Amino acid sequence: MNDRPIPRHRREPPPLAAAQRPRDRLGRPLPYGSPGVPPLTEDLPRSPREILLAAQNLLDEGLYFQAHEVLEAAWKAAPALERDLWRGLTQIVVGLVHVGRGNRQGAITLLRRGLAGLVPRPHTSEGPASAAATPDSTLPPGGSGRPPEPDGPPPAEPPGKADGAGSGWGRRDVDLPGVTGWADDLLRRLEAGEVPVADLRPPRLLRS
C-alpha cells in the first residue's frame, strides 16, 4: 500500500452532533445525558500505516467499536484494489465487538466474512475479479459490517486511479498472517461453544 494521503471519510457530523445518543465502549447506545465514549474526529490519519496504528491503539484500549469505525472509514475511502483488505479487517474487528457483547453467533458470522475477504483473489483492472458479480457478498444484511445501522455502500473510488502495482494490496503494512491466524483461532473457539470475553485479546494489525 502506498503512502499517498487518503481522502477524508465522506461522513460528516450531523448538524446536531452534540445531541447524538452517547455510546459505550462497545458501541451500545446509552441514555441521553450519559457521558459515553467521546466520538472520534471526522478526519482519517494521512497514511495507511497511521490508520492501522490508530486502530491498534484503540483496540489495545478496549475500544473495539471505535477501532472498527477507523477501519471502516479507511475501507470506504480506499481505492478499489485495496477495498477488500480494509473491509476484511473491519469485519474481523466487528466480530471482536460482537464477542465483547456476548453475541456468539454474530461474531462467528463476521469473522467468517472477514476471513473470506482477506484471502487474495485474482484482480482485474476494475478491482477483485468477483466484485462485479457480488459486490456485497461478504457483508451482513444492510451492507455495512458494523453492528448499528449502516450508512450505505462504499462510495465511488476517490480521485486518482489506484496503482495496483505499487499498492501491493496492503501487504506492506498489515500483518495478514497474524490477523488471519488470530481470527481463525477465535472463530474455532466460538464454533466450539465458547464466548471468550474474559481472556479476549485484540489482534496485532501492523507488520513488525
N, C-alpha and C positions, 0 to 999 in steps of 0.2 A: 504494500500500500504506500502510495506516495505521501509526501508531507504538505501538499498544497492545502490552503485553508479550505475548510468545509463550510458551505453556506449556513447561515443561521437557520435554526429549525423554523419551519413555517408557522408553528403555532404561536399566536400572540396571546398575552394575558387578556382575559375578558375585561370589559370596562369596569366591572365591579369586582375586581380581583380580591379586594380586601374582604368582600363578603363571601368568598368561596368557602365551602364547607371544609373545615380542617380535617386532616387525616392523621392516622397513627403511623408508626414506623413501617407497617406492612401495607399501607395504603388504604386501610379501612376507615370509612367516614366516622367522624366523631361529632358529638352535639355541637351546634353553633356556640361560639364563645370559648370552646376548649382551646388550649394552647396548640396542640398538634405539633407536627414536624414542619419547620419552615419550608415554604416552597422553594424549588430550585430556581436559579436565574434562567432567563429565557435564552441566553447565548451558550452555544457549544464551545468547548475548547477548540483551539485552532488546528490541531493536528490529530490524526487517528491515535497516536500513542498517548497524547494528552487526554483524549476521550477515555481510552482504556484505563489510564491511571486514575482519572476522576471516578469512573465507575468502580474500580478496585477499592479506592479509599472508602466509598460509600458502602460497598459490600463488607469491608473489614469493620466498619462501624455498626453493622447490623441493619443498615438502611437499604434493604434489598429492593423495595419498591422504587425508591429514588434512583438506585443504580440502574434498574430496568428502564426508567424514564430517560436517563442519559444515553443508554444504548439504543433505545427506540428512536430518539432524536437523530442519532447517527445513521441508523438504518434508513430513515425517511429522507435524509439528505445525501446519502451515498450514491455514487454512480451505479448504473445498472449492474456492471460486472462484479461489484462488491456487495450488492444488497443482500444476497443470500447469507453471506457471512454475518452481517450485522443482525439480520433477522434471526438467524440461528442462535447467536449469542443472547439476543433479547429474550427469546422464548425459553432458553435454558435458565436465565435468571428469573423469569416469571414462574418457572417451575419451582425455583427456590422460594419465591414469595408464597406459592401455594403450600409448600411444605411448612413454612412458618405459620401459616393459617390453619394447619391441620387438615388441609384438603388433599388427601392422598391421591384420589383419582384425578383431580385437576393437575397435580404435579406430574403424575405419570404421563398424562396426555401431552403436556407442554414439553417435558423432557424428551419424549419420543419425537415430537415435531422439531424441536431444536436440534437434536442429533441428526435427524434426516437432512436438515438444512445445511449442516456443516460438512456433509460428505461431498467432496469435489465431484463436479459433473462437467461434461464437455460444454464449451461455450460457443455461441455464435457471435456475430458482430453486434447483436442486439441483447446479449446477456446469456444467462443459462439456457441451455437448449430446451428445457422443459417449461420455461417460464411462460412462453406464449400460450401453451395449451392449458396450463393450470397455474395461473399467477398466484392464487391463494391456497395452493394445495397443502402448505404446511401451517396454515393459520386456523385458529379456532373459529367457530361461527361468529360473524361480525367483522372478521378481517384484521384484528389488531394484534393479538398475542399478549395483551395486558389484561389484568383482572377486571378493572372497571370498563365502562362502555367505551368502544373505540371511537376515534375521531376521524375515521376514514382511511382509505388506502394510501400507500406511499405516493408522494407527488411525482410528477414527471422528473426525469433526470435534470439536475441543475445545469446551468450554462457551462459549456466546455465539455468536449467529448471525452469520455473516460478512456484512459490509456491502459488497456488491458495488459500490455507487455510490462509496463512499469509498475502496475499496481501489485502484481503477484498475488492477487486475490486475498490480500490482507495477511498473508502468512508471515511477513517480516516481523510484525509486532505481536500477533496473537499466538499464544501457546495452545495451538489447536489440539495436539496430543494430550496435553494436560487437561484442557477443558472437557474434551470429549470423554477422556478416561474418568474424570470426576463425575460427569453427568451419567455415564454408564453405570458406575458403581452405585450412585444414589438411586438410579432407576431400578437396579436389581434389588436393592433393599426395599424399595417401595412395593415392587411387584411381589416380594416375599411377605408383604403384610405389615412392614414396619412404617412408622411415621417418625423418623429420627430427628425430632425437634431439639431435644436436649443436647445432643452432640453434633448439631448441624454446623458445618464449616463451609464457607463460600469457596468457589473455585479461584484459581490464580489465572487471571486473564492474560497477563503480559509474559511474553517470552523473555527469559533472563539473558 
